[in-house]
Amino acid sequence: MKSSIKLPRFLRLLPAVVLTGAALLVLNGTGLLRDGAALAQTALNDAPQSASRDYAEPDQQIASANEADLLTMLSRRRAELDARESQIQTQADIMAAT
């Protein structure tokens, strides 16, 4: 007899649970749509960054004295190596001709 008394109460409670679940689903869905639209708008407003952007400050010194000396020394060394390569290539051409 107890189970027959609980059945009508369950039938009255089920529609309320279904309606509450549906309302929560609608609220959650609208929140997701609103957040998605805001995210899309933010993505559209953000300008793409240039790949060749200069991150140095305008007043920042480009190179210190030590860096300039190092670059000068490396440039001289590159010129010496190029001259040596030219000599070796000339010798190889002479040997190949004879």
C-alpha positions as CSV (number, residue, x, y, z in Angstrom):
1,M,0.0,0.0,0.0
2,K,2.9,2.3,0.7
3,S,4.1,2.2,-2.9
4,S,0.7,3.1,-4.3
5,I,0.8,6.3,-2.2
6,K,4.2,7.3,-3.4
7,L,3.4,7.0,-7.1
8,P,1.1,10.1,-7.3
9,R,3.7,12.2,-5.4
10,F,6.4,11.0,-7.9
11,L,4.2,11.9,-10.8
12,R,3.7,15.4,-9.4
13,L,7.4,15.8,-8.7
14,L,8.6,14.6,-12.1
15,P,7.2,17.5,-14.2
16,A,8.7,20.0,-11.8
17,V,12.2,18.3,-12.1
18,V,11.9,18.2,-15.9
19,L,10.9,21.9,-16.1
20,T,13.6,22.9,-13.7
21,G,16.2,21.0,-15.7
22,A,15.0,22.5,-19.0
23,A,15.1,26.0,-17.5
24,L,18.7,25.4,-16.3
25,L,19.6,24.0,-19.7
26,V,18.3,27.1,-21.5
27,L,20.0,29.4,-19.1
28,N,23.3,27.6,-19.5
29,G,23.0,27.5,-23.3
30,T,22.3,31.3,-23.5
31,G,25.3,31.9,-21.2
32,L,27.5,29.8,-23.5
33,L,26.3,31.6,-26.6
34,R,26.8,35.0,-25.0
35,D,30.4,34.1,-23.9
36,G,31.1,32.7,-27.4
37,A,29.9,35.9,-29.0
38,A,32.0,38.0,-26.6
39,L,35.1,35.8,-27.4
40,A,34.5,36.1,-31.1
41,Q,34.2,39.9,-30.8
42,T,37.4,40.1,-28.8
43,A,39.2,38.1,-31.4
44,L,37.9,40.3,-34.2
45,N,39.0,43.5,-32.3
46,D,42.5,42.3,-31.6
47,A,44.8,43.2,-34.5
48,P,47.3,40.6,-35.6
49,Q,50.8,41.3,-34.5
50,S,53.4,41.9,-37.1
51,A,56.0,39.1,-37.4
52,S,58.8,41.6,-37.8
53,R,57.8,43.8,-34.9
54,D,60.7,45.6,-33.3
55,Y,60.6,45.0,-29.6
56,A,63.5,47.4,-28.7
57,E,62.7,50.6,-27.0
58,P,63.2,53.6,-29.2
59,D,65.6,55.2,-26.7
60,Q,67.4,51.9,-26.0
61,Q,71.0,51.8,-27.3
62,I,71.3,49.3,-30.2
63,A,74.7,47.9,-29.3
64,S,77.1,48.4,-26.5
65,A,80.8,49.1,-27.2
66,N,81.7,45.5,-26.5
67,E,79.1,44.3,-29.0
68,A,80.3,46.7,-31.6
69,D,83.9,45.6,-31.1
70,L,82.9,42.0,-31.4
71,L,81.0,42.6,-34.6
72,T,83.9,44.5,-36.1
73,M,86.3,41.7,-35.2
74,L,83.9,39.1,-36.7
75,S,83.6,41.2,-39.9
76,R,87.4,41.4,-40.3
77,R,87.6,37.6,-39.7
78,R,85.0,37.0,-42.4
79,A,86.9,39.2,-44.8
80,E,90.1,37.2,-44.1
81,L,88.3,33.9,-44.6
82,D,86.8,35.1,-47.9
83,A,90.3,36.1,-49.1
84,R,91.7,32.7,-48.0
85,E,88.9,30.9,-49.8
86,S,89.6,33.0,-53.0
87,Q,93.3,32.0,-52.8
88,I,92.4,28.3,-52.4
89,Q,90.0,28.4,-55.2
90,T,92.6,30.1,-57.5
91,Q,95.1,27.4,-56.6
92,A,92.6,24.7,-57.3
93,D,91.8,26.2,-60.7
94,I,95.5,26.4,-61.6
95,M,96.0,22.7,-60.5
96,A,93.0,21.7,-62.5
97,A,94.3,23.5,-65.6
98,T,97.7,21.8,-65.5
